[in-house]
Amino acid sequence: MFRFFKLTTILTLSLGFLLSACIAERQAGATVTASPPQPELASVPSATSAPEILRELTLCLGHEPNTLYPYDTPNPAAKSVLAAIYDAPLDSLNYGYEPTVLQKLPSLDHGDASLVSVPVAEGDWVVDAEGDLVELIQGVRIYPSGCHESDCVLTYKKDMTIQMEQMVVNFSFISGLRWADGTPMTSDDSVYAFDLAIASNDPTQTFLLERTESYEAADPLSVTWRGLPGFRDNTYMTNFWQPMPYHLWGEFAASELVDADVAARFPLGWGAFVVDEWFPAESMRLVKNPLYHRADEGLPYLDVINIRFVPDPNTAIAALLDGECDLLDPSIPLDGQVALLQDLDASGQIKFFSTEKISIESLYLGITPADHDDGIISGNDRPEILSDPRTRQALALCLDRQRVVDTVLHGLVTVPDSYIPNEHPLYTPVLELYSFDITEGAALLDDIGWKDFDNDASTPRTAHNVESVPAGTALELDYVTTTSIQRRQSSEILANSLARCGVGINLHYLSPDEFYAPAPDGVLLGRNFDLAQFTLGSESIAPRCDWFNTAAIPTAENNWIGANMSGYSNVDYDAVCQRAIHSLPEETGYTQNYQQSLSIYARELPSIPLYPYLHIAAARADICGFELDPTTTKSLWNIEEFDYGDCAE
């Protein structure tokens, strides 16, 4: 059997690489970092030495990590392993951020974040009043320094002397951090990570990278991020690049790291564990990092993490009961086994874990199909069946979302009232609500002009004096989604409840390739649907109100880029959402603007929120320390605290 070389080989190699390798020059406008001085390496205890009795835990993942190089799109299983190798600088927990290796969370109130006035001139790159990255030329609308409201937005004129605000944020990490080979961690490692992010063209970081003017080392333990003028980032406290081992990886070009074992298979970290062995398609072995910065607290509690790849949920549950798995990671698709897991938990055989996620499954309504973009609705175009907000409200009343939650999701989540979970700190109870009510929904449809002429609720209603809809048009809608079991189950419940209101539903289940096919021909991305059920995922705690902005409608003119597949457009919503995005958490308008956007959304319903995503895990009955969180992206975020045995008593 082929076997990857062990960690000790990595440690030996790491001492032999030249530490003075230069970083490839970044794209225009980015600062090139000087090579760090060669550190004096600490005496490194053998990573594979162990006490006589090892405390081991077997973690079962739903698939093998595709890579452990953070800038090569690691899959969910890889993210779980990376959480063991690195301590994320910030943990996103319970709709907030907690620093781990950073001294504190930067804030305007504490002075480590600030807004400074800087001069701008024609040709400079700035962020305009609409939040877009633009070159400053005549006619561009900008917020001048000190202006935060639309009534003081200025239109730039040639040769105008003007100043704009620039965000400056300082990050300092705790002293004494060392890489697993003993090399001290410095701010140059974070700047090096920024260099790699630029070179990797990571699409998840493009937005922030494009709006970053510089990212530089301020001192050996501090870095400073500067945004482009006009960029007011309400998640500025997260703009820190997780350090990467410059002393080890600097020998490689960024493109080489994708395939280099030192990055993709055995990356050097500073976290609780290091990768010791990797048997492809079979297993991995992580061992305790003796240089972990919390070692003086006795962490991590475990000495070894054995990892198995078990994609089948039934096999995984059997392995858990047989003691071959101690923890089933959420990367294993356990959604269909919730009832079984709950029964096993109730009998004390295992522990069952679940949490709502910040991402919400929604039913998107084709308000303005792409064939209406030309402004002409011909006989071949679909009538504007869903253009009236009252029709969308009636559909919401006719959707038995609570039954979906109670049956498909076992009552483990809450029906959301808007585009964020109801547990979100920005949620407001002052919203229009749509509890399932056939009588109210049918009455509203009747008021709009959708009549049940044959007094048979099982047949579609027809239009009679419905605005913008030809008389006699049937209220019959195509409902498309993917073939996943959960979506099949939920869509069938929802289609049946809509039918009770006299809404004809034609269900279509498409493969992911068909459902997400590129525009303009794709059903979803080409805006060629009546109703479409799917999820737009977000890792941001700040609500994504911009998903429903007019500018986010994908069209031929913008190369079909945008998340507003419903084609919803409302100038009031656009304005309040832009104010929310432009506001900062410390400002009073931040909460007010976001909550106003939630209210407009709940009234207008460009989509109907169905249920939050559910994350599920299971573990041996005496597990300790493991917990799922609604906003973290890594289920093993606190792996250093995992334990079992007497700790559970």
C-alpha positions in Angstrom: 0.0 0.0 0.0 1.3 3.4 -0.9 1.9 5.6 2.1 2.6 9.3 2.3 5.7 10.2 4.2 5.3 11.2 7.9 5.3 14.5 9.7 8.9 14.0 10.9 10.0 14.1 7.3 8.2 17.5 6.9 9.9 18.8 10.0 13.3 17.8 8.7 12.6 19.3 5.3 11.3 22.5 6.8 14.7 23.2 8.4 16.5 22.8 5.2 14.5 25.2 3.0 16.1 28.7 2.4 14.4 31.2 4.5 15.3 34.2 2.4 13.2 33.3 -0.6 11.4 36.3 -2.1 7.7 36.6 -2.5 6.6 37.0 -6.1 5.5 40.5 -6.7 1.8 41.0 -6.2 -0.7 42.7 -8.6 -0.5 46.4 -9.0 -1.3 48.4 -5.9 -0.3 45.7 -3.4 2.8 46.0 -1.2 5.6 43.5 -1.6 6.8 42.1 1.7 10.5 41.8 2.5 11.8 38.4 3.5 11.6 37.8 7.2 14.9 37.3 9.1 15.9 33.7 9.7 14.4 32.7 13.1 16.3 30.7 15.6 14.5 27.4 15.7 13.3 26.1 19.1 14.1 22.7 20.3 11.3 20.6 18.8 10.0 17.6 20.7 9.3 14.6 18.5 5.7 15.0 17.2 5.3 11.2 17.2 6.5 10.6 20.7 3.6 9.7 23.0 2.8 8.8 26.5 2.5 5.1 27.4 -1.3 5.3 27.2 -2.6 7.4 24.3 -6.0 9.0 24.4 -7.3 8.4 20.9 -10.5 9.3 19.2 -11.7 8.1 15.8 -13.4 10.8 13.7 -15.4 9.7 10.7 -15.8 12.1 7.8 -18.3 11.9 4.9 -15.5 11.9 2.3 -11.8 12.3 2.0 -10.3 15.8 2.0 -9.7 17.0 -1.5 -6.8 19.2 -0.3 -5.5 20.8 2.8 -4.2 23.9 1.0 -6.6 26.6 2.1 -6.5 28.4 -1.2 -7.5 25.4 -3.4 -11.2 25.3 -2.4 -11.1 22.6 0.3 -14.3 20.5 0.7 -16.2 20.2 4.0 -14.2 17.3 5.1 -11.0 19.2 4.5 -12.3 22.2 6.5 -12.8 19.9 9.4 -9.2 18.7 9.3 -7.9 22.2 8.8 -9.7 23.2 12.0 -7.4 20.8 13.8 -4.2 22.0 12.1 -4.9 25.7 12.5 -6.6 27.8 15.2 -8.7 30.2 13.2 -7.7 33.7 14.1 -11.4 34.4 14.7 -14.1 32.0 15.6 -17.6 32.9 14.2 -19.8 31.7 17.0 -23.5 32.4 17.9 -23.8 35.3 15.5 -20.6 37.0 16.8 -16.8 36.8 16.5 -14.4 35.6 19.2 -10.6 36.1 18.8 -8.4 33.1 19.3 -4.8 33.9 18.3 -5.6 37.6 18.0 -5.2 39.7 21.1 -8.7 41.2 20.7 -11.4 42.0 18.2 -10.7 45.3 16.5 -13.3 48.0 16.8 -13.9 51.6 16.2 -14.7 52.1 19.8 -11.4 50.7 21.0 -9.3 52.7 18.5 -7.7 49.8 16.6 -10.1 50.5 13.7 -10.6 54.0 12.3 -11.9 56.1 9.4 -9.4 58.6 8.1 -9.8 61.2 5.4 -7.5 60.8 2.4 -7.3 62.8 -0.8 -8.5 61.2 -4.0 -7.8 62.2 -7.6 -9.0 61.4 -11.1 -8.0 57.8 -12.0 -7.9 56.5 -8.5 -9.7 53.3 -7.6 -12.5 54.0 -5.2 -15.8 52.5 -4.0 -18.7 54.6 -5.2 -22.0 55.5 -3.5 -23.6 52.3 -4.9 -20.8 50.2 -3.3 -19.2 49.4 -6.7 -15.5 49.3 -7.4 -14.9 52.1 -9.9 -12.2 54.3 -11.4 -12.8 57.9 -10.3 -13.8 59.8 -13.3 -16.3 62.6 -14.0 -19.9 61.6 -13.2 -19.0 59.0 -10.5 -21.2 59.4 -7.4 -19.2 59.2 -4.1 -19.5 59.8 -0.4 -17.1 62.6 0.4 -15.4 62.5 3.8 -17.9 62.9 6.6 -20.9 62.1 4.4 -22.9 58.9 5.3 -26.3 59.7 3.9 -27.6 59.9 0.3 -28.5 63.6 0.6 -24.8 64.6 0.7 -23.6 62.2 -2.1 -21.3 64.1 -4.5 -20.9 63.7 -8.2 -17.3 63.9 -9.1 -16.2 66.5 -11.6 -12.9 66.7 -13.5 -10.0 68.2 -11.5 -12.1 68.4 -8.3 -10.1 68.4 -5.1 -11.9 66.0 -2.7 -11.3 63.7 0.2 -12.9 60.4 1.0 -12.9 58.1 4.0 -10.6 55.2 4.2 -11.0 52.3 6.7 -7.8 51.4 8.6 -7.8 48.3 10.9 -5.0 47.0 13.0 -4.7 43.4 14.0 -2.3 42.1 16.7 -1.9 38.5 17.6 -0.7 37.0 20.8 3.0 36.6 21.5 4.7 33.2 21.7 2.9 31.6 18.8 5.1 29.0 17.0 4.6 26.9 14.0 4.6 23.1 14.7 8.3 22.9 13.7 9.3 25.5 16.3 9.6 28.6 14.1 8.1 31.7 15.7 5.1 33.1 13.9 5.3 36.7 12.8 3.2 39.2 11.0 5.1 38.5 7.8 3.4 35.1 7.7 0.0 36.8 7.6 1.2 39.2 4.8 2.5 36.2 3.0 -1.0 34.6 3.2 -2.4 37.8 1.7 0.1 37.4 -1.2 -1.0 33.9 -1.7 -4.7 34.9 -1.7 -4.0 37.3 -4.5 -2.0 34.8 -6.5 -4.6 32.1 -6.1 -7.5 34.0 -7.5 -9.7 32.5 -4.8 -13.2 33.6 -5.9 -14.4 33.6 -2.3 -11.9 36.4 -1.5 -12.2 38.4 -4.7 -14.6 41.0 -3.3 -12.4 41.9 -0.4 -9.1 41.7 -2.2 -10.4 44.1 -4.9 -11.3 46.6 -2.2 -8.1 46.3 -0.3 -5.5 49.1 -0.8 -2.8 47.5 1.3 -2.1 44.8 3.9 1.2 45.3 5.6 3.2 44.3 8.6 3.2 47.1 11.2 5.5 45.3 13.7 6.5 41.6 14.2 3.1 40.8 15.7 0.8 43.3 14.0 -0.6 43.9 10.6 -2.6 46.8 9.2 -5.4 46.5 6.6 -6.4 49.6 4.6 -9.5 49.6 2.4 -10.0 51.6 -0.8 -11.4 55.1 -0.2 -15.2 54.8 0.1 -15.2 51.2 1.2 -17.1 51.0 4.6 -16.9 47.3 5.4 -19.3 46.3 8.2 -17.3 43.1 8.7 -14.0 44.9 8.9 -13.0 43.0 12.0 -12.6 39.8 9.9 -10.1 41.3 7.4 -7.2 39.4 8.8 -5.4 36.7 6.7 -4.7 33.5 8.5 -0.9 33.2 8.6 0.8 30.7 6.3 4.3 29.3 6.9 6.5 31.6 4.8 9.7 30.0 6.0 8.6 26.7 4.6 6.4 27.6 1.6 8.3 30.6 0.4 10.5 28.3 -1.7 7.4 27.6 -3.9 5.5 29.6 -6.4 1.8 30.0 -5.4 0.8 27.7 -8.3 3.2 25.0 -7.1 1.6 24.9 -3.6 -1.6 23.4 -5.0 0.2 20.1 -5.7 3.0 20.3 -3.1 2.7 17.8 -0.3 4.0 20.5 2.2 0.8 22.5 1.5 -1.9 20.1 0.1 -1.2 17.0 2.2 0.9 17.9 5.3 0.5 21.7 5.8 2.4 23.1 8.7 0.1 24.7 11.3 0.1 26.1 14.8 -3.1 24.4 15.9 -3.8 21.5 18.3 -2.8 18.7 15.9 -0.5 18.0 13.0 -1.0 15.5 10.2 1.1 12.5 10.8 -0.1 9.9 8.2 -2.4 9.9 5.3 -3.4 6.7 3.5 -5.3 7.8 0.4 -8.9 6.8 0.1 -8.7 5.1 3.5 -7.6 7.1 6.6 -5.6 9.8 8.2 -3.8 10.2 11.5 -3.4 13.4 13.4 -1.2 13.7 16.5 -1.0 16.3 19.3 1.1 19.3 18.5 3.5 19.7 21.5 4.0 23.3 20.7 0.4 24.3 20.7 0.0 27.7 22.3 -2.6 26.4 24.9 -0.5 23.4 25.9 0.0 24.9 29.4 -3.7 24.5 29.9 -3.4 20.8 29.2 -4.8 21.2 25.7 -5.5 19.3 23.5 -6.9 16.7 25.8 -6.5 14.0 23.2 -3.2 12.6 21.9 -4.3 11.2 18.5 -7.2 11.7 16.1 -7.7 8.8 13.8 -9.8 9.7 10.7 -11.8 7.4 8.6 -13.8 8.2 5.4 -17.3 6.8 5.6 -19.6 8.4 3.0 -22.6 6.1 3.6 -24.7 7.3 6.6 -26.0 3.9 7.5 -22.5 2.4 7.5 -21.4 5.4 9.6 -24.1 4.9 12.3 -23.3 1.2 12.5 -19.6 2.1 12.9 -20.5 4.5 15.7 -22.5 1.8 17.5 -19.7 -0.7 17.1 -17.1 1.7 18.4 -15.3 2.0 15.0 -16.3 5.7 14.9 -16.4 7.9 18.0 -17.7 11.0 16.2 -19.7 11.4 13.0 -18.8 14.7 11.3 -21.6 16.8 9.7 -19.9 16.1 6.3 -21.7 12.7 6.5 -25.3 13.2 5.2 -27.3 12.2 8.2 -30.4 14.1 7.4 -32.4 11.0 6.5 -31.5 9.2 9.8 -32.5 11.9 12.3 -35.3 9.8 13.8 -33.0 6.9 14.3 -30.3 9.1 15.9 -32.8 10.7 18.2 -34.0 7.2 19.4 -30.4 6.1 20.0 -29.7 9.3 21.9 -32.8 8.8 24.0 -31.7 5.3 24.9 -28.3 6.6 25.9 -26.3 4.8 23.2 -25.0 7.9 21.5 -25.2 11.7 21.6 -27.2 13.4 18.9 -26.3 17.0 17.9 -28.1 19.5 15.6 -28.3 23.2 14.9 -29.8 25.6 12.5 -27.4 27.2 10.1 -27.4 30.8 8.9 -28.3 29.7 5.3 -32.0 29.4 4.5 -33.7 27.2 2.0 -36.2 29.4 0.1 -38.8 29.3 -2.6 -37.8 31.9 -5.2 -40.6 33.5 -7.2 -40.2 34.3 -10.8 -41.4 37.9 -10.5 -39.7 39.1 -13.7 -38.6 36.3 -16.0 -35.7 37.1 -18.3 -37.9 37.2 -21.3 -39.5 40.4 -19.8 -36.1 42.2 -19.8 -36.7 43.7 -23.2 -39.7 45.6 -21.8 -42.1 43.9 -24.2 -44.4 41.1 -23.1 -45.4 39.2 -26.2 -47.8 36.3 -26.7 -45.0 33.8 -26.1 -43.9 35.4 -22.8 -45.3 34.2 -19.5 -47.9 36.6 -18.1 -46.9 38.6 -15.0 -48.6 36.2 -12.7 -46.3 36.9 -9.7 -45.7 40.6 -10.1 -48.4 41.6 -7.5 -46.9 41.4 -3.9 -50.4 40.3 -2.7 -50.2 37.2 -4.9 -46.8 36.3 -3.4 -48.3 36.9 0.1 -51.2 34.6 -0.7 -48.8 31.9 -1.8 -46.9 32.3 1.5 -50.2 31.8 3.4 -50.9 28.7 1.4 -47.5 27.1 2.1 -47.5 24.6 5.0 -44.0 25.4 6.0 -44.5 24.3 9.6 -45.4 20.8 8.4 -42.2 20.6 6.4 -40.3 21.6 9.6 -42.2 19.1 11.8 -41.9 16.2 9.4 -38.9 16.6 7.1 -36.7 18.4 9.7 -38.1 16.7 12.8 -39.1 20.0 14.4 -35.4 20.9 14.9 -35.6 24.3 13.2 -37.9 27.3 13.2 -39.8 28.6 10.2 -38.0 31.9 9.3 -40.0 35.1 9.0 -37.5 36.8 6.7 -34.2 36.2 4.9 -32.2 35.6 8.1 -32.9 33.1 10.9 -35.2 34.2 13.6 -32.4 33.7 16.1 -30.2 36.3 14.4 -29.5 39.3 16.6 -30.7 41.7 13.9 -34.1 40.0 13.6 -37.1 42.2 14.4 -40.5 40.8 15.5 -42.1 43.8 13.7 -42.7 41.8 10.4 -45.6 40.7 8.4 -46.1 37.0 9.2 -47.6 34.2 7.0 -48.6 31.3 9.2 -50.3 28.6 7.2 -53.9 29.5 6.6 -55.8 28.1 3.6 -58.9 30.2 4.3 -56.9 33.5 4.4 -54.7 32.6 1.5 -57.7 31.6 -0.7 -59.6 34.8 0.3 -56.6 37.0 -0.7 -56.3 35.3 -4.1 -60.0 35.8 -4.6 -59.7 39.6 -3.8 -56.8 39.9 -6.3 -59.0 38.4 -9.0 -57.9 34.8 -9.0 -61.3 33.1 -9.1 -62.5 29.6 -8.3 -65.3 29.5 -10.9 -65.9 25.8 -10.7 -65.9 25.7 -6.9 -63.3 23.0 -7.0 -60.1 23.8 -5.0 -58.3 20.9 -6.7 -58.4 22.7 -10.1 -56.3 25.9 -10.7 -58.0 29.3 -10.3 -58.3 31.5 -13.3 -57.7 35.3 -13.7 -60.6 37.7 -13.7 -59.6 41.3 -13.7 -56.1 40.5 -12.3 -53.8 43.4 -13.1 -51.4 42.7 -16.0 -52.7 39.2 -16.4 -54.9 38.2 -19.4 -58.4 37.1 -18.4 -58.8 33.3 -18.3 -55.1 32.7 -17.4 -54.8 29.7 -15.2 -53.0 30.0 -11.9 -50.7 27.1 -12.7 -47.0 27.3 -11.9 -44.0 25.2 -12.6 -42.1 24.4 -9.4 -38.5 23.3 -10.0 -35.8 22.1 -7.6 -33.1 19.4 -7.4 -33.4 15.7 -6.9 -32.2 15.6 -3.2 -34.4 13.6 -0.9 -35.0 16.5 1.5 -36.2 18.8 -1.4 -38.4 16.1 -2.8 -40.1 15.6 0.5 -40.5 19.3 1.3 -41.6 20.3 -2.2 -44.3 17.6 -2.2 -45.8 18.9 1.0 -45.7 22.5 -0.2 -47.2 21.6 -3.6 -50.1 19.8 -1.9 -50.8 22.7 0.4 -50.7 25.2 -2.5 -53.2 23.0 -4.4 -55.6 23.4 -1.5 -55.7 27.1 -2.3 -56.4 26.5 -6.0 -52.8 26.9 -7.2 -51.9 24.4 -9.8 -48.4 23.1 -9.3 -46.2 21.1 -11.8 -43.3 19.7 -9.9 -40.0 19.2 -11.8 -36.9 17.6 -10.3 -33.7 18.3 -12.1 -30.2 17.1 -11.6 -27.9 19.7 -10.1 -26.2 20.1 -13.5 -29.5 20.9 -15.1 -30.8 23.0 -12.3 -27.7 25.2 -12.1 -27.0 25.2 -15.8 -25.4 28.4 -17.1 -27.5 31.3 -18.3 -29.1 32.3 -20.5 -30.6 28.8 -21.2 -30.4 27.5 -17.6 -33.7 27.3 -15.7 -32.4 29.0 -12.5 -29.5 31.2 -13.5 -31.3 32.2 -16.7 -34.4 33.3 -14.7 -36.6 30.9 -16.6 -38.9 29.6 -13.8 -42.1 30.2 -11.9 -41.1 28.8 -8.6 -37.6 27.5 -7.7 -36.5 26.0 -4.4 -32.8 26.3 -3.4 -30.4 27.9 -1.0 -28.1 30.8 -1.3 -25.4 30.0 1.3 -23.5 32.7 3.2 -20.7 32.6 5.7 -21.3 36.3 6.6 -23.0 37.2 9.9 -24.0 40.5 8.3 -27.3 39.9 6.4 -27.0 39.7 2.6 -29.8 42.2 1.8 -28.0 42.9 -1.4 -29.1 39.5 -2.8 -32.5 41.2 -3.6 -31.2 44.5 -5.0 -32.1 45.6 -8.5 -28.4 45.7 -9.4 -28.1 42.0 -8.4 -30.6 40.8 -11.1 -28.6 38.6 -13.5 -29.2 39.8 -17.1 -27.5 39.6 -20.5 -26.1 43.1 -19.9 -24.2 42.1 -16.8 -23.2 38.7 -18.1 -25.8 37.0 -15.9 -23.9 37.9 -12.7 -26.1 38.3 -9.7 -28.1 36.5 -6.9 -31.5 38.1 -7.5 -32.9 35.3 -9.7 -36.4 36.4 -8.9 -36.0 39.6 -10.9 -37.3 41.6 -7.9 -36.9 45.4 -8.1 -37.9 48.0 -5.5 -36.3 51.4 -5.2 -37.2 51.7 -1.5 -35.6 48.3 -0.8 -32.5 49.2 -2.8 -32.0 52.4 -0.8 -32.4 51.0 2.6 -30.2 48.0 1.8 -27.5 50.3 0.5 -27.7 52.3 3.7 -27.4 49.1 5.7 -24.4 47.9 3.8 -22.8 51.4 4.2 -23.3 51.5 8.0 -21.0 50.0 10.6 -21.9 47.9 13.6 -21.0 50.7 16.0 -23.4 53.1 14.3 -27.1 53.4 15.3 -28.3 53.1 11.7 -26.7 49.7 11.3 -29.5 47.8 13.1 -32.2 50.2 12.0 -31.4 49.9 8.3 -31.1 46.1 8.3 -34.3 45.7 10.2 -36.1 48.0 7.7 -34.8 45.8 4.9 -36.2 42.8 6.6 -39.5 44.4 6.9 -39.7 45.4 3.2 -38.6 41.9 2.3 -41.3 40.3 4.5 -43.9 42.5 2.8 -42.7 42.2 -0.8 -41.5 38.5 -0.7 -39.1 38.3 -3.6 -38.6 34.8 -2.2 -40.5 32.9 0.6 -38.1 31.6 3.3 -38.9 27.9 4.0 -36.5 26.6 6.6 -32.9 27.1 7.9 -30.4 24.5 6.8 -29.8 21.8 9.4 -26.4 20.5 10.5 -26.3 17.2 12.2 -23.6 15.2 14.0 -23.5 12.2 16.3 -20.9 10.9 18.8 -20.3 8.2 21.4 -22.3 8.7 24.5 -19.4 9.9 26.7 -18.1 12.6 24.3 -17.2 15.9 25.9 -16.4 19.3 24.4 -18.0 18.8 21.0 -20.8 21.2 20.0 -22.3 22.6 16.8 -22.8 26.3 16.3 -25.2 28.0 13.9 -22.6 30.4 12.4 -19.3 28.6 12.4 -18.1 27.0 9.1 -16.0 24.4 10.9 -17.6 21.7 13.0 -14.3 21.0 14.8 -13.7 24.6 15.7 -12.8 23.7 19.3 -11.2 20.2 18.7 -8.6 21.0 21.4 -11.3 20.6 24.0 -12.7 17.3 22.8 -12.5 14.5 25.3 -14.4 11.4 26.5 -14.9 9.3 29.6 -15.3 10.7 33.1 -15.6 14.3 31.7 -19.1 13.4 30.6 -20.3 12.7 34.1 
